[in-house]
């Protein structure tokens, strides 16, 4: 009898503790929800900056996660529109002492889901300012997408590598964020293209920012030290005059055609590409390259691909699709390859000591355990928790409502 009473008392306490735990979690989610709603009820000028709000919940349900994400996104849009309006209307972005003017026009009706964005990079390069200014003016007239925002930035410098220096990445990131905010651009329909020195830039910026592009088009450029591995989930088209022999551009283009074909042969679900060598044409292709624009426009980015090949350039990034690294592991010229199969993530290669896998309820079932393996050996298995803080962090990082994550796993890579 005493044993029965003890067991009954223990079970009652266990149920009571679960109820208290559930109440605490619910209260934390309610706190975050009430806090965000209270801020949104204020005039935007009186709102607390989103980055400093005291969000608490680290164990959201799927429903609570959706609600918190929606509220955080709404606060982000309101605050960022207010703070960036003057910048956007000025037509100039700044990065330190550098400035990048930009021109854009909007073509066609906005489709469901938002407009496309075509970022078009002018040629020129290592030339006097007036030469690059003229190239910028030429680029404004060079292409005409049927739908979307056609945007032509003016390079911040007049150097030979004007489109692939380290300041270009944050400037393009800011540009995309602003177009999502002010021109209703769909972040899954962002494209980059460029001619001559602009093509040099696409060869470089295409792979290293591949997770931002639905497609990339390189015209009459040279890759220098760039390689195509990171383009696994980005449609890439290359156009070159057969007689464009300066710097061996034509020969290098043919080499890239073989590289892309070889990568696709090994990975048939990836590396969508079109390479066109225009016979009888030199550096100027008489606008035959314009076919690249509608080809790109057929493709939409998948922000949550099944497989990721991430090769860092010398200009590094801290995230790539659903992979991320902290600053200590942010290293140039490193490669990470991860394949997702349902709830399992298999790390096939990672040149780092540590990698972060980010998750949301569109990628996996976060109510069930997640498994991470490295070269076939399990290195993590367990459930993860959704966090208001990570939702906020990933929104602030990218301003991309299709690439928001609520949970993450940090795994150490076994030493060889």
Phi, psi and omega per residue, in radians:
X1 nan -0.785 3.138
X2 -1.071 -0.686 -3.133
X3 -1.141 -0.673 3.133
X4 -1.134 -0.764 -3.135
X5 -1.113 -0.708 3.139
X6 -1.113 -0.772 -3.129
X7 -1.112 -0.704 -3.141
X8 -1.138 -0.714 3.112
X9 -1.140 -0.721 3.124
X10 -1.084 -0.776 3.136
X11 -1.113 -0.676 3.128
X12 -1.118 -0.736 3.114
X13 -1.139 -0.665 -3.141
X14 -1.095 -0.816 3.123
X15 -1.103 -0.696 3.130
X16 -1.087 -0.746 3.139
X17 -1.141 -0.671 3.081
X18 -1.096 -0.724 3.136
X19 -1.106 -0.726 3.108
X20 -1.094 -0.751 3.141
X21 -1.076 -0.810 3.124
X22 -1.085 -0.664 3.133
X23 -1.145 -0.699 -3.136
X24 -1.126 -0.803 3.136
X25 -1.062 -0.786 3.134
X26 -1.077 -0.695 3.132
X27 -1.117 -0.700 3.121
X28 -1.113 -0.744 3.109
X29 -1.126 -0.701 3.109
X30 -1.119 -0.652 3.094
X31 -1.031 -0.864 -3.114
X32 -1.108 -0.727 -3.141
X33 -1.127 -0.818 3.138
X34 -1.107 -0.717 -3.131
X35 -1.066 -0.807 -3.121
X36 -1.178 -0.714 3.129
X37 -1.147 -0.661 3.106
X38 -1.108 -0.705 3.116
X39 -1.163 -0.717 -3.114
X40 -1.195 -0.368 3.111
X41 -1.336 -0.254 -3.135
X42 -1.504 2.814 2.917
X43 -1.067 2.491 -3.037
X44 -1.017 -0.527 3.140
X45 -1.182 -0.356 -3.118
X46 -1.771 -0.039 -3.099
X47 -1.274 2.544 3.004
X48 -1.216 2.332 3.116
X49 -0.916 2.353 -3.073
X50 -0.948 -0.646 -3.079
X51 -1.144 -0.376 -3.063
X52 -1.861 0.032 3.119
X53 -1.129 2.451 -3.078
X54 -1.502 1.307 3.084
X55 -1.361 2.477 -2.981
X56 -2.035 -0.564 -2.866
X57 -1.271 2.251 3.093
X58 -2.107 0.271 -3.107
X59 -2.602 0.957 -3.110
X60 -1.255 2.587 2.898
X61 -1.365 2.997 3.122
X62 -1.070 -0.740 3.127
X63 -1.138 -0.750 3.106
X64 -1.125 -0.655 3.117
X65 -1.077 -0.774 3.117
X66 -1.063 -0.756 -3.125
X67 -1.133 -0.818 -3.120
X68 -1.109 -0.714 3.126
X69 -1.066 -0.768 3.127
X70 -1.078 -0.718 -3.140
X71 -1.208 -0.732 3.132
X72 -1.129 -0.735 3.127
X73 -1.089 -0.719 3.139
X74 -1.101 -0.728 3.104
X75 -1.162 -0.708 3.110
X76 -1.027 -0.863 -3.103
X77 -1.054 -0.826 -3.107
X78 -1.064 -0.834 -3.061
X79 -1.248 -0.725 -3.093
X80 -1.253 -0.637 3.068
X81 -1.057 -0.738 -3.129
X82 -1.149 -0.721 -3.056
X83 -1.402 -0.388 -3.050
X84 -1.847 -0.064 -3.049
X85 -1.011 -0.817 -3.123
X86 -1.087 -0.766 3.111
X87 -1.028 -0.805 -3.090
X88 -1.123 -0.783 -3.132
X89 -1.173 -0.463 -3.134
X90 -1.213 -0.419 -3.102
X91 1.279 0.398 -3.125
X92 -2.461 2.273 2.998
X93 -1.858 2.606 -3.122
X94 -2.149 2.568 3.016
X95 -2.471 1.803 -3.007
X96 1.097 -2.222 3.126
X97 -1.540 -0.065 -3.094
X98 -1.592 2.558 3.138
X99 -2.244 2.454 3.130
X100 -2.188 1.680 3.028
X101 -1.145 2.711 3.085
X102 -2.567 2.590 3.084
X103 -2.085 2.494 3.003
X104 -2.654 2.730 3.020
X105 -2.373 2.758 -3.100
X106 -1.968 2.209 -3.113
X107 -1.959 2.459 3.003
X108 1.244 3.119 3.111
X109 -1.485 2.579 3.131
X110 -1.245 2.139 3.102
X111 -1.329 2.912 3.054
X112 -1.058 2.307 -3.118
X113 1.728 -0.214 3.080
X114 1.987 2.884 -3.094
X115 -1.351 2.771 2.958
X116 -1.446 2.759 3.070
X117 -2.270 2.148 3.100
X118 -1.984 1.929 3.088
X119 -1.636 2.084 -2.990
X120 -2.038 2.095 -2.980
X121 -1.751 2.202 -3.099
X122 -1.338 2.854 3.082
X123 -1.578 -2.878 -3.101
X124 1.998 -1.765 3.104
X125 1.673 -2.270 -3.081
X126 -1.246 1.362 -3.059
X127 -2.624 2.884 3.096
X128 -1.025 2.744 -3.091
X129 -0.940 -0.743 -3.069
X130 -1.141 -0.531 3.089
X131 -1.166 -0.813 3.141
X132 -1.192 -0.582 3.056
X133 -1.077 -0.728 3.127
X134 -1.164 -0.678 3.087
X135 -1.099 -0.647 3.075
X136 -1.075 -0.781 3.122
X137 -1.103 -0.708 3.107
X138 -1.074 -0.727 -3.085
X139 -1.124 -0.512 3.133
X140 -1.076 -0.489 -3.072
X141 -1.807 -0.074 -2.922
X142 -1.275 -0.649 -3.074
X143 -2.272 2.736 -3.083
X144 -2.520 1.438 3.078
X145 -1.056 2.521 3.136
X146 -1.198 -0.556 3.141
X147 -2.388 2.489 2.990
X148 2.043 3.131 3.106
X149 -1.587 2.072 3.059
X150 -1.739 1.959 -2.972
X151 -2.113 2.240 -3.116
X152 -2.118 1.832 3.070
X153 -1.417 2.713 3.014
X154 -1.781 2.150 -3.071
X155 -0.940 2.464 -3.130
X156 -1.190 -0.372 -3.116
X157 -2.214 3.047 3.086
X158 -2.036 0.481 -3.115
X159 -1.464 2.896 -3.121
X160 -1.082 -0.572 -3.097
X161 -1.784 0.734 -2.968
X162 -1.065 -0.400 -3.080
X163 -1.864 0.093 3.103
X164 -2.394 0.469 2.956
X165 -1.372 2.898 -3.006
X166 -1.082 -0.439 -3.113
X167 -1.350 -0.243 -3.089
X168 -1.171 -0.711 -3.083
X169 -1.024 -0.929 3.113
X170 -1.139 -0.549 3.090
X171 -1.163 -0.751 3.108
X172 -1.170 -0.662 3.090
X173 -1.043 -0.794 3.122
X174 -1.108 -0.702 -3.141
X175 -1.061 -0.818 3.132
X176 -1.086 -0.817 3.132
X177 -0.984 -0.785 -3.110
X178 -1.155 -0.655 3.123
X179 -1.221 -0.558 3.024
X180 -1.131 -0.729 -3.099
X181 -1.240 -0.821 -2.936
X182 -1.775 -0.343 -3.108
X183 -2.157 0.281 3.070
X184 0.931 0.700 3.099
X185 -1.269 2.423 3.036
X186 -1.409 2.030 -3.086
X187 -1.109 -0.213 3.074
X188 -1.600 0.078 3.132
X189 -2.292 0.986 3.119
X190 -1.968 2.283 -3.045
X191 -2.250 2.666 3.071
X192 -2.272 2.426 3.121
X193 -2.527 2.829 3.124
X194 -2.955 2.661 -3.096
X195 -2.044 2.389 3.089
X196 1.043 -2.033 3.086
X197 -1.058 -0.520 3.022
X198 -1.156 -0.602 3.047
X199 -1.158 -0.674 3.023
X200 -0.937 -0.771 -3.128
X201 -1.101 -0.715 -3.137
X202 -1.146 -0.699 3.064
X203 -0.953 -0.630 -3.066
X204 -1.579 -0.921 -3.039
X205 -1.296 -0.404 3.106
X206 -1.032 -0.999 3.128
X207 -1.189 -0.704 -2.999
X208 -1.359 -0.313 2.994
X209 -2.040 0.544 -3.025
X210 -1.022 -0.524 -3.127
X211 -1.275 -0.125 3.065
X212 -1.667 -0.316 -3.004
X213 -1.778 2.438 2.906
X214 -1.428 -0.482 3.115
X215 -2.836 2.784 3.117
X216 -2.465 2.471 -3.126
X217 -2.260 2.089 -3.132
X218 -1.828 2.162 3.122
X219 -2.119 2.084 2.936
X220 1.013 0.655 3.131
X221 -2.045 -3.011 3.134
X222 -2.341 2.370 -3.041
X223 -1.367 -0.272 -3.008
X224 0.950 -2.060 -3.054
X225 -1.720 0.183 -3.090
X226 -1.319 2.664 3.066
X227 -2.343 2.771 -2.936
X228 -1.643 0.099 -2.987
X229 -0.975 -0.689 -3.065
X230 -1.250 -0.115 -3.127
X231 -1.436 0.283 -3.055
X232 -0.917 -0.682 -3.076
X233 -1.955 0.301 -3.112
X234 -2.137 2.179 3.088
X235 -1.156 2.237 -3.043
X236 -2.262 2.231 3.070
X237 -2.173 2.486 -3.048
X238 -2.230 2.260 3.136
X239 -2.224 2.292 -3.045
X240 -2.573 2.409 3.003
X241 -1.238 2.333 -3.105
X242 -1.065 -0.464 -3.119
X243 -1.729 0.183 -3.117
X244 -1.440 1.431 -2.987
X245 -1.628 -0.173 3.139
X246 -1.047 2.340 -3.099
X247 0.997 0.349 -3.115
X248 1.020 0.573 -3.107
X249 -0.971 -0.775 -3.095
X250 -1.131 -0.700 3.133
X251 -1.194 -0.701 3.141
X252 -1.173 -0.643 3.084
X253 -1.057 -0.719 3.106
X254 -1.138 -0.626 3.077
X255 -1.132 -0.718 3.112
X256 -1.142 -0.607 3.076
X257 -1.043 -0.735 3.118
X258 -1.197 -0.684 3.121
X259 -1.071 -0.832 -3.120
X260 -1.144 -0.708 3.114
X261 -1.121 -0.688 3.121
X262 -1.150 -0.725 3.105
X263 -1.123 -0.710 -3.131
X264 -1.224 -0.591 3.113
X265 -1.083 -0.663 3.123
X266 -1.395 -0.377 -3.062
X267 -2.428 1.320 -2.975
X268 -1.062 -0.373 3.132
X269 -1.440 -0.096 -3.086
X270 -2.158 -3.098 3.029
X271 1.028 0.830 2.989
X272 -1.077 2.210 -3.080
X273 -2.688 2.778 3.028
X274 -2.473 2.071 3.098
X275 -1.985 2.198 -3.121
X276 -2.224 1.998 3.030
X277 -1.671 1.991 -3.017
X278 -1.498 1.904 -3.082
X279 -1.108 2.437 3.092
X280 1.345 0.030 -3.110
X281 -1.874 2.563 3.071
X282 -1.731 -2.415 -3.113
X283 -1.164 -0.585 3.046
X284 -1.648 2.151 -3.033
X285 -1.726 0.295 3.113
X286 0.919 0.613 3.065
X287 1.170 0.220 3.045
X288 -1.104 -0.409 -3.134
X289 -1.250 -0.138 -3.114
X290 -1.075 -0.348 3.116
X291 -1.095 -0.273 3.136
X292 -1.125 -0.547 -3.039
X293 -1.172 -0.943 3.096
X294 -1.145 -0.503 3.080
X295 -1.111 -0.820 3.093
X296 -1.045 -0.760 -3.024
X297 -1.101 -0.256 3.091
X298 -1.314 -0.204 -3.020
X299 -1.914 2.461 3.096
X300 -2.133 2.402 -3.135
X301 -1.173 2.432 2.923
X302 -1.743 1.883 -3.084
X303 -1.280 -0.178 -3.109
X304 -2.238 1.139 -3.072
X305 -1.231 2.794 3.121
X306 -1.242 -0.569 -3.041
X307 -2.326 2.413 -3.139
X308 -2.200 2.277 2.956
X309 -2.044 1.973 -3.047
X310 -2.098 1.819 3.055
X311 -1.885 1.947 3.141
X312 -1.226 2.480 3.048
X313 -1.552 -2.970 3.023
X314 -1.267 -0.449 2.949
X315 -1.599 2.002 -2.956
X316 -1.782 2.829 3.111
X317 -2.263 2.780 -3.101
X318 -1.730 -0.052 3.067
X319 -2.679 2.710 -3.100
X320 -2.695 1.868 -2.983
X321 0.930 -2.131 -3.111
X322 -1.732 0.327 3.004
X323 -1.856 2.646 3.109
X324 -2.635 2.833 3.051
X325 -2.405 2.650 2.987
X326 -1.489 2.997 -3.042
X327 -1.070 -0.558 -3.128
X328 -1.178 -0.447 -3.116
X329 -1.903 0.277 3.141
X330 -1.554 1.664 -3.008
X331 -2.192 2.417 3.104
X332 -1.273 2.694 3.057
X333 1.099 0.450 3.077
X334 -1.841 2.686 -3.111
X335 -2.169 2.371 3.039
X336 -2.274 2.266 3.115
X337 -2.214 2.155 -3.122
X338 -2.340 2.340 3.095
X339 -1.993 2.279 3.082
X340 -1.785 2.344 3.040
X341 -2.299 1.635 -3.096
X342 1.121 -2.040 -3.112
X343 -1.559 0.022 -3.045
X344 -1.956 2.355 3.071
X345 -2.034 2.051 3.132
X346 -1.816 1.997 3.089
X347 -1.460 1.877 -3.109
X348 -1.434 -0.579 3.108
X349 -2.645 2.449 3.026
X350 -2.710 2.027 -3.117
X351 -1.475 0.095 -3.097
X352 -1.835 2.950 3.068
X353 -1.458 -0.330 -3.040
X354 -2.703 2.495 3.094
X355 -2.426 2.621 3.138
X356 -1.954 2.253 3.054
X357 -1.863 2.095 -3.128
X358 -1.713 2.575 -2.975
X359 -2.355 2.661 2.910
X360 -2.595 3.093 -3.029
X361 -1.343 -0.146 3.005
X362 -1.487 -0.431 -3.115
X363 -1.489 -0.747 -3.071
X364 -2.524 2.982 2.964
X365 -1.548 1.771 -3.044
X366 -1.331 -0.044 3.035
X367 -1.490 -0.110 -3.140
X368 -2.046 2.820 -3.122
X369 -1.095 2.614 3.055
X370 -1.932 2.442 3.096
X371 -2.040 2.366 3.039
X372 -2.143 2.242 3.097
X373 -2.133 2.701 3.073
X374 -2.134 1.974 -3.124
X375 0.883 0.757 3.042
X376 1.592 -0.115 -3.122
X377 -1.926 2.215 -3.105
X378 -1.138 2.265 3.099
X379 -2.116 -0.092 3.046
X380 -2.763 2.437 2.956
X381 -2.650 2.192 3.125
X382 2.937 3.077 3.084
X383 -1.533 2.703 3.114
X384 -2.051 2.869 3.126
X385 -2.052 2.515 3.105
X386 -1.484 2.453 -3.023
X387 -2.259 2.302 3.040
X388 -1.040 -0.674 -3.082
X389 -1.109 -0.734 -3.132
X390 -1.212 -0.627 3.054
X391 -1.018 -0.848 3.120
X392 -1.064 -0.809 -3.085
X393 -1.026 -0.803 -3.061
X394 -1.294 -0.467 3.021
X395 -1.213 -0.792 -3.139
X396 -1.156 -0.550 3.139
X397 -1.127 -0.696 -2.945
X398 -2.177 -0.386 -3.024
X399 1.021 0.670 -3.046
X400 -2.196 1.871 -3.053
X401 -1.277 -0.146 3.091
X402 -1.680 -0.036 -3.098
X403 -2.277 0.871 3.131
X404 -1.774 2.362 -3.105
X405 -2.142 2.515 -3.076
X406 -1.957 -0.204 -3.125
X407 -2.555 2.788 3.105
X408 -2.684 2.750 3.085
X409 -2.208 2.202 3.054
X410 -1.775 2.109 -3.090
X411 -2.104 2.450 3.033
X412 -1.551 2.406 -3.123
X413 -1.541 2.147 3.136
X414 -0.996 2.406 3.113
X415 -1.199 2.598 -3.119
X416 -1.366 nan nan
